[in-house]
Amino acid sequence: MIAHTPRLGKVVAAGLGGLLLVLVLGLPWAAARVSASPSSPQESPPPLPPHQLPINAKSAVLMDAHTGQVLVAYRETLRLPPASFAKLLTLYLVFDTLRHGKLRLDDEIYVSKKAWRTGGSRMFIEVGSKVPLRELIKGIAVVSGNDACVAVAEHLYGSTELFAQAMNTLAASIGMRHSHFTNPHGLPDENQYTTALDMALLARSYLANFPEALQFHSMQEYTYAGIRQHNRNGLLRKDPSVDGLKTGYIAEAGYHLLATAKRDGWRLIAVVMGAESPSIRETEALKLLNYGYRHFVRLMPLRAGEPLATLPVWKGKRGQVQVVAGHDAPVVVPREDSPQVRKILVLPTEVTAPLRQGQPLGHAEIRLGTALLHTVPLQAAEVVPRAGLPTVLAHHLYLLGRDHTTLLLLLSGSMLPLVALFALLSMRGRRRRRSTRFTL
């Protein structure tokens, strides 16, 4: 037996070393239990349904400009000719080209015979002349000049047909699923149509990307070549909070108005299509805006960087990490329901280092009853480096011991090979002793 002791010692040492290695490194499933990621957001119930109002027009929408939430809807997907609403898409392409540095406001645009001959509302540019782009933008935004639209379309894409293709590509990227455009000004064409909802989506994207455009849309009048014309958006003169956006008229559909207002930092977008007169479209648009500001409220349950919770951290140089909101979470709800808005934090019970600043840790749900209004990512506010080996080992052993079942399974699974080897070596030792006594 004594002769076999060194070999047995090596086996035992190897077995214990293996067990220690398992304890230090940890089983993959055990480590995953400690650092499990939080559950992902589940499918949410539909958002709050829009309010229904009697509207004296063919179609209408009221939308929150920041969130895109539809507050009021009336036949919002009814297809109607856009009339001069098409010019908003034309201006979108102009400002987008300016932003990419391919165009400047002082660039002079050549006026072709086709542009000069274009009928309907005009800014009265002369054929063969060169007009600064800045003036053409005013002519489109303020006096709805069809001639100016053709001039910029030809300058940017060579022809109004190619420009219309770009309009449709842009409309599709915005999500205008029920719209099609064939020209830059909106003059009648049986293949040209849009909806109140699509126009609200366009206005929202336009204002978010090019807020500087409002300096043109808010002008109450414009004079070019000695001809003074008023902005056809009469709400600019009736309500100081209104600063845009576009009117339109076509005999087939009636009078359109896309109005936007900003009160106490909160912007709404109202679209009225197919009214019977200019005064009715203004009355209905202002009714929508007043209804929105009176019956809804804008809340900010969470703000970017706002501390929300503290989580324990294992195996880190710090024992906890602060959880913050990843971005602002504005929501718009009916005013009477605002006390019922609540936020729910979905987080793990603990996390494992290392953690980087901004690392996703979970999410927050902003709810009104069962309706999910907004989901906000939650993240680590600071870096938490991994601790040294002694701390990591101590934390790991503690976490394993915290769950007795896990520890017993781990120990039994690790010790079985060692016990089997010990039994096998013991049996071999007995056989050799018996053989020795027989020989003597």
C-alpha positions in Angstrom: 0.0 0.0 0.0 2.8 2.4 0.9 4.4 1.9 -2.5 1.2 3.2 -4.2 0.8 6.3 -2.0 2.7 8.8 -4.3 0.6 7.8 -7.3 -2.6 8.0 -5.3 -1.5 11.4 -4.0 -1.1 12.7 -7.5 -4.5 11.4 -8.5 -6.1 13.0 -5.4 -4.3 16.2 -6.0 -5.4 16.3 -9.6 -9.0 15.6 -8.6 -8.9 18.4 -6.0 -7.3 20.7 -8.5 -10.0 20.0 -11.0 -12.6 20.7 -8.4 -11.0 24.0 -7.4 -10.8 24.9 -11.1 -14.5 24.3 -11.6 -15.3 26.4 -8.5 -13.1 29.2 -9.7 -14.2 29.3 -13.3 -17.8 28.3 -12.6 -20.1 26.2 -14.7 -21.5 28.1 -17.6 -25.1 27.6 -16.6 -24.4 28.8 -13.0 -22.7 31.9 -14.2 -25.5 32.6 -16.6 -28.0 32.4 -13.8 -26.2 35.2 -11.9 -25.7 37.5 -14.9 -28.9 36.7 -16.7 -30.1 39.5 -19.0 -33.5 41.0 -18.3 -36.5 39.9 -20.2 -37.2 41.7 -23.5 -40.3 43.7 -24.0 -43.4 41.7 -24.8 -45.8 42.5 -27.6 -47.7 45.5 -26.5 -51.4 46.2 -26.7 -52.5 48.7 -29.4 -51.8 52.4 -28.6 -54.6 54.7 -27.4 -57.3 55.0 -30.0 -57.7 58.4 -31.5 -60.7 60.5 -30.5 -63.5 61.0 -33.0 -64.8 64.5 -33.7 -67.4 65.8 -36.1 -65.4 67.4 -38.9 -66.8 69.6 -41.6 -64.5 68.3 -44.3 -63.9 65.0 -46.1 -60.9 63.9 -44.0 -58.9 65.1 -41.0 -56.1 64.2 -38.6 -54.6 65.7 -35.4 -51.1 64.4 -34.6 -48.5 65.1 -31.9 -45.4 66.3 -33.7 -42.9 64.6 -31.4 -44.3 61.2 -30.8 -46.4 60.8 -34.0 -49.4 59.8 -31.9 -52.7 60.4 -33.7 -55.0 62.2 -31.3 -58.0 62.8 -33.6 -58.8 61.0 -36.8 -61.7 61.3 -39.3 -61.5 59.2 -42.4 -57.8 59.6 -42.2 -56.9 57.1 -45.0 -59.4 58.5 -47.6 -57.5 59.1 -50.8 -57.9 62.6 -52.2 -56.0 64.7 -54.7 -53.2 66.5 -52.8 -53.4 69.9 -54.6 -50.7 72.1 -53.3 -49.9 69.8 -50.4 -47.5 68.2 -53.0 -45.4 71.3 -52.6 -44.4 70.2 -49.1 -42.8 67.1 -50.5 -41.0 69.3 -53.1 -39.7 71.6 -50.4 -38.6 68.5 -48.4 -36.4 67.5 -51.3 -35.0 71.0 -51.6 -34.0 71.3 -47.9 -32.6 67.8 -48.0 -30.4 68.7 -50.9 -29.3 71.9 -49.0 -28.4 69.8 -46.0 -26.2 67.5 -48.0 -24.3 70.5 -49.4 -25.3 70.0 -53.0 -27.2 73.3 -53.1 -26.9 76.7 -51.5 -29.6 79.2 -50.8 -27.8 81.8 -52.9 -27.6 79.5 -55.9 -29.3 81.0 -59.0 -31.9 78.8 -60.6 -32.6 79.1 -64.4 -36.3 79.6 -65.3 -37.3 77.5 -68.3 -40.2 78.1 -70.6 -42.0 75.2 -69.1 -41.7 76.7 -65.6 -42.8 80.1 -66.8 -45.9 78.7 -68.6 -47.1 76.6 -65.6 -50.6 77.7 -64.7 -52.4 78.1 -61.4 -50.9 80.0 -58.5 -47.6 81.7 -59.5 -44.8 83.9 -58.1 -44.4 85.4 -61.6 -40.8 84.5 -62.4 -39.7 85.4 -66.0 -38.6 82.9 -68.6 -34.8 82.9 -69.1 -34.1 84.6 -65.8 -32.1 83.3 -62.9 -33.7 83.4 -59.5 -31.9 82.8 -56.2 -33.1 79.6 -54.6 -34.0 81.5 -51.4 -36.6 83.4 -53.4 -38.0 80.3 -55.0 -38.4 78.7 -51.6 -40.4 81.8 -50.5 -42.4 81.6 -53.6 -43.4 78.0 -52.9 -43.9 78.2 -49.2 -45.7 81.6 -49.0 -47.6 82.1 -52.3 -47.7 78.5 -53.5 -46.0 79.3 -56.8 -46.3 76.4 -59.3 -43.8 78.1 -61.6 -41.2 78.0 -58.8 -41.8 74.3 -58.2 -41.1 73.4 -61.8 -37.9 75.6 -61.8 -36.4 73.8 -58.7 -37.5 70.4 -59.9 -35.7 70.9 -63.3 -32.7 72.2 -61.5 -32.4 69.3 -59.1 -33.4 66.4 -61.4 -33.4 67.7 -64.9 -37.1 67.1 -65.4 -40.4 67.1 -63.5 -40.9 63.4 -64.3 -37.6 62.4 -62.6 -38.4 64.7 -59.8 -41.7 63.0 -59.2 -39.9 59.7 -59.0 -37.8 61.1 -56.2 -40.9 62.4 -54.5 -42.4 58.9 -54.4 -39.2 57.4 -53.1 -39.1 59.9 -50.3 -42.8 59.4 -49.5 -42.3 55.7 -49.2 -39.3 56.1 -46.9 -41.5 58.4 -44.6 -44.2 55.7 -44.5 -46.7 57.4 -46.7 -48.3 54.2 -47.8 -51.5 55.7 -49.4 -49.9 58.4 -51.6 -48.6 58.8 -55.1 -47.2 61.9 -56.8 -46.8 62.7 -60.5 -45.7 66.4 -60.4 -44.0 68.9 -58.0 -46.9 71.3 -57.7 -50.0 69.2 -57.3 -51.9 70.3 -60.4 -54.7 67.8 -61.3 -53.6 64.3 -62.3 -55.8 61.2 -61.9 -52.8 59.2 -60.7 -51.9 61.7 -58.0 -53.4 61.2 -54.5 -52.7 61.3 -50.8 -54.4 61.1 -47.4 -54.7 63.2 -44.3 -52.7 60.7 -42.3 -49.9 60.6 -44.9 -49.7 64.3 -44.9 -49.5 64.4 -41.2 -46.6 61.9 -41.4 -44.9 64.1 -44.0 -45.3 67.2 -41.9 -43.9 65.6 -38.8 -40.8 64.3 -40.6 -40.4 67.7 -42.4 -40.5 69.7 -39.2 -38.3 67.3 -37.3 -35.6 67.4 -40.0 -35.9 71.0 -41.2 -37.3 73.2 -38.4 -35.5 76.1 -40.1 -38.2 75.9 -42.9 -40.7 77.5 -40.6 -39.1 80.9 -41.1 -40.5 80.7 -44.7 -43.8 79.1 -43.9 -44.6 81.6 -41.2 -44.3 84.6 -43.5 -47.6 86.3 -43.9 -46.9 87.9 -47.2 -44.2 87.9 -50.0 -43.4 90.4 -52.7 -41.6 89.4 -55.9 -41.1 91.5 -59.1 -43.3 94.2 -57.4 -46.2 91.9 -56.9 -47.3 91.5 -53.3 -49.2 88.3 -52.3 -50.5 87.1 -49.0 -49.9 83.7 -47.5 -53.1 81.7 -48.1 -52.9 80.2 -44.6 -55.2 82.6 -42.8 -54.5 81.0 -39.4 -51.2 82.8 -39.4 -53.2 86.0 -38.9 -55.7 84.6 -36.5 -53.6 82.6 -34.0 -50.1 83.6 -32.9 -49.2 80.0 -32.0 -49.6 78.9 -35.7 -46.4 79.1 -37.7 -47.2 77.0 -40.8 -47.6 75.0 -42.9 -49.4 74.6 -46.3 -52.7 75.2 -48.0 -54.2 73.6 -51.1 -57.2 73.7 -53.4 -58.5 71.5 -56.2 -62.0 71.6 -57.6 -62.3 67.8 -57.4 -61.7 67.6 -53.7 -62.1 71.1 -52.2 -60.0 73.2 -49.8 -57.1 71.7 -47.8 -55.1 73.1 -44.9 -52.1 71.6 -43.1 -51.6 73.7 -40.0 -49.1 73.5 -37.2 -48.9 75.3 -33.9 -46.6 75.4 -30.9 -47.9 76.3 -27.4 -45.8 76.0 -24.3 -43.2 74.1 -26.2 -45.7 71.5 -27.5 -46.2 71.2 -31.2 -49.3 69.7 -32.9 -50.1 69.1 -36.5 -53.6 69.5 -37.9 -54.6 68.3 -41.4 -58.0 69.2 -43.0 -58.8 68.0 -46.5 -61.8 68.6 -48.7 -63.5 71.5 -47.0 -66.1 73.5 -48.9 -64.4 76.9 -48.5 -61.2 78.6 -47.2 -62.9 79.8 -44.1 -64.3 76.3 -43.2 -60.8 74.7 -43.6 -59.4 77.3 -41.2 -62.2 76.9 -38.7 -61.9 73.1 -38.7 -58.1 73.2 -38.4 -58.2 75.6 -35.5 -60.9 73.5 -33.9 -58.6 70.5 -34.1 -55.6 72.4 -32.6 -57.7 73.8 -29.7 -59.2 70.4 -29.0 -55.8 68.9 -28.8 -54.4 71.4 -26.4 -57.5 71.5 -24.3 -58.3 67.7 -24.0 -54.8 66.2 -24.0 -51.7 66.7 -22.0 -48.0 66.1 -22.7 -46.1 64.3 -19.9 -42.5 63.4 -19.5 -42.5 60.3 -17.1 -38.8 59.7 -17.8 -35.9 61.9 -18.9 -32.6 60.9 -20.4 -30.0 60.1 -17.7 -32.6 60.2 -14.9 -31.5 57.8 -12.0 -34.2 55.1 -11.5 -32.7 52.2 -9.5 -29.6 50.7 -8.1 -28.6 47.1 -8.8 -26.1 44.9 -6.9 -23.0 44.0 -8.8 -21.1 40.8 -8.3 -17.4 40.3 -9.1 -16.9 44.0 -9.6 -14.7 46.7 -8.1 -17.9 48.4 -7.0 -20.8 46.6 -5.3 -23.6 48.4 -7.1 -24.4 50.3 -10.3 -26.9 53.1 -10.9 -29.6 52.5 -13.6 -30.6 55.5 -15.7 -33.1 56.1 -18.6 -31.6 55.9 -22.1 -33.6 58.8 -23.5 -36.6 61.1 -22.9 -40.0 59.4 -22.9 -42.7 62.0 -23.8 -46.2 60.7 -23.9 -49.5 62.4 -24.8 -52.7 61.2 -23.0 -56.2 62.5 -22.4 -56.0 65.1 -19.7 -58.5 63.3 -17.4 -56.4 60.1 -17.6 -53.0 61.7 -16.8 -53.0 60.6 -13.1 -53.2 56.9 -14.3 -49.9 57.0 -16.2 -47.4 54.7 -14.6 -43.9 53.5 -15.3 -42.8 49.9 -14.8 -39.1 49.0 -14.5 -38.1 45.6 -16.0 -34.7 44.8 -14.6 -32.7 41.8 -13.4 -32.2 41.4 -9.6 -28.4 41.6 -9.9 -25.7 41.9 -12.6 -22.1 40.7 -13.0 -19.1 42.8 -13.8 -17.5 44.0 -16.0 -20.1 46.7 -17.0 -19.6 49.5 -19.4 -21.2 52.9 -19.3 -24.4 52.9 -21.3 -24.6 49.0 -21.2 -28.3 47.9 -21.6 -29.6 46.5 -18.4 -33.4 46.4 -19.0 -36.2 48.6 -20.0 -39.0 50.8 -18.6 -42.6 50.6 -19.8 -44.8 53.7 -19.7 -48.4 52.5 -19.5 -51.9 53.9 -19.2 -54.0 51.0 -18.0 -53.1 48.0 -20.3 -52.0 50.3 -23.1 -48.2 50.5 -23.6 -47.4 54.1 -24.5 -43.6 54.0 -24.6 -40.7 51.7 -24.0 -37.4 53.2 -22.8 -34.1 51.4 -22.6 -32.4 51.4 -19.2 -28.6 51.4 -19.0 -25.7 51.5 -16.6 -24.8 55.0 -15.6 -21.1 54.3 -15.0 -18.3 51.8 -15.7 -17.8 48.9 -13.2 -14.5 47.1 -13.9 -14.1 43.4 -13.0 -12.5 42.8 -9.6 -9.3 40.9 -8.8 -9.2 37.1 -8.7 -9.7 36.8 -4.9 -12.9 38.9 -5.0 -14.2 37.0 -8.1 -13.5 33.7 -6.4 -15.2 34.7 -3.1 -18.2 36.1 -4.9 -18.5 33.0 -7.1 -18.3 30.6 -4.1 -20.9 32.6 -2.3 -23.3 32.6 -5.2 -22.9 28.9 -5.6 -23.4 28.3 -1.9 -26.4 30.5 -1.8 -28.2 27.9 -3.8 -27.7 24.6 -1.8 -29.1 22.4 -4.5 -26.7 23.9 -7.0 -23.8 23.4 -4.7 -24.7 19.7 -3.9 -25.1 18.9 -7.6 -21.8 20.6 -8.4 -19.9 18.8 -5.6 -21.4 15.4 -6.3 -20.8 15.7 -10.0 -17.1 16.8 -9.4 -16.4 14.2 -6.7 -17.7 11.1 -8.4 -14.7 10.6 -10.7 -12.4 11.1 -7.7 -14.2 8.5 -5.6 -14.2 6.0 -8.5 -10.5 6.4 -8.9 -9.9 5.9 -5.2 -12.0 2.7 -5.1 -10.2 1.3 -8.2 -6.7 2.0 -6.8 -7.7 0.4 -3.4 -8.9 -2.8 -5.2 -5.6 -3.0 -7.1 -3.7 -2.6 -3.9 -5.5 -5.5 -2.3 -4.8 -7.8 -5.2 -1.1 -7.0 -5.1 -0.8 -7.7 -1.4 -2.5 -11.1 -1.8 -0.2 -12.0 -4.7 2.9 -11.1 -2.5 1.8 -13.3 0.4 1.1 -16.3 -2.0 4.7 -16.0 -3.4 6.3 -16.0 0.0 
